[in-house]
């Protein structure tokens, strides 16, 4: 009878250890993957941007994670060659789990020259993600002279 009691006690202790261990790892962030992973999959731009006209860039934003997210902040900007911000926009987007959305973004009229377009998702890090390195995208483009 004592052996059976010790055996039952051992089973209970093992079960308690498993439950406690999973609680501790989920509270500390160790051994659990984040349910979110936002990414900027790419940016499309007009084939030719004409000086002094409004332009529209289109970004593809993804949630590669297993949990849907609402009101994810994204921001985009256009910088001149010196790195000064010429245009800034910010908005929110809802991203279903394992999905992508396409967002059009308009820029103000630009003069001639070389510019940088930059977009970031989860700009203020409201969501813990499994990969924070894929949240941004940057490209350079030229507005030609005489066009």
Buried (B, 14 or more C-beta within 10 A) or exposed (E): EEEEEEEEEEEEEEEEEEEEEEEEEEEEEEEEEBBBBBBBBBBEBEEEBBBEEEBEBEBBBBBBBEBBBEEBBBBBBBBBEEEEEBBEBEEEBEBEBEEBBEBEBEBEEBEBEEBBBBBBBBBEEEBEBBEBEBBBBEBEBEBEEEE
